[in-house]
Amino acid sequence: MTGLPAATIGLADRGVIGKAMRADLVIMRLTDVQDRADYADPHRYPGGISRVMGEGIGEVVEEKLTGEYAGRLLLKKPS
């Protein structure tokens, strides 16, 4: 999600990188992203996604799951 849609639905601390903002980031090289899943192992992690951070916590580091899960449900704030 980028800054404009986040602001539109009332998520003022999301969508841009900066101080006091929530860090939800995916770091990858598009030319290296590859689907490794197949019918025998449909949940295999894709290649080329080196880091995933949710709320500043590393969930994927060096293409390996860390076991940390920072994701949570985001609700639109009432106007």
Number of C-alpha atoms within 10 A of each C-alpha: 10 10 14 14 13 16 13 10 13 15 17 16 16 21 19 17 14 10 8 8 14 18 20 19 18 14 13 15 11 9 7 12 13 12 12 12 13 9 6 7 9 10 10 11 15 14 16 17 20 17 17 22 20 18 16 13 16 19 20 20 14 11 16 14 14 13 9 12 14 13 12 8 4 7 9 10 9 6 5
